[in-house]
Amino acid sequence: MLIIFFAALLPALILMGYVYKKDLEPEPVNLVVKGFIFGAIATFVSTLISGPLMSLGLYTPNPTNLLDCIKVSFLGAAIPEECAKLFMLWLLLRNCKEFDERYDGIVYAVAVGLGFASLENLMYVLSSGVSWFQVSISRALLAVPGHFAFAVAMGYYYSLNHFYGESAPAGTRANILVIPILLHGVYDTLAFWSGVNEYISGLITLGLLYFCFRLFKATRARIQAEATTDNDRYKILRDADSRDNRPDEQ
């Protein structure tokens, strides 16, 4: 049982460590852990949205065509899950004095996103029975990094809106939610469709892998850019502080 828990949680911990180490002024560990917990709670919050939508017949959990795949991807997953994660991120950061750099938004959003992915991953792996190893590998390569990428996008726009407000680029506030939903919805649509259409499932799977490759490449570039911007600012402030505290030469 312990190895199953380890297999389910390790991918999220690796990705969280990668993001965390990029920050020269690391965020308090207790707040990052709190973000993980909030993300896990978001899995239950999302069902308060997806459940009623399914009850209304707006989507079916067992799609049989492309339209069904789109409906379940957006109404059953992308919209409720990203809304829930954004709500928990807002709760985490609304009075957070540690949220003082743009890169921090990515760190905390990733904590929430990977907390969500960890619990979701654990539930899938535990319910897969003897196939737990195959499920954990496939989700480690695709599902968990997917939530990671959606979270980076959310954190980036959340920080832009937080620090620049009305002077932020047009559409920034809307993009906090719109971009993660679009990325998540396209991702899930391809994943569902590959299982529904057996005739072109191979091509759809290749499309999903290409989408993931481009998504992860853009995500890594965004992390590098934001971390570099904040780290350069940190070095400038540190050097200025060192000069101010230097004893006057006689």
Salt bridges, closest charged atoms under 4 A:
GLU81 OE1 - HIS184 NE2 3.46
GLU82 OE2 - LYS85 NZ 2.89
GLU82 OE2 - HIS184 ND1 2.73
GLU101 OE2 - ARG233 NH1 3.15
GLU120 OE1 - ARG139 NH2 2.95
GLU120 OE1 - HIS147 NE2 2.97
ASP188 OD2 - HIS184 NE2 3.35
GLU226 OE2 - ARG102 NH2 2.60
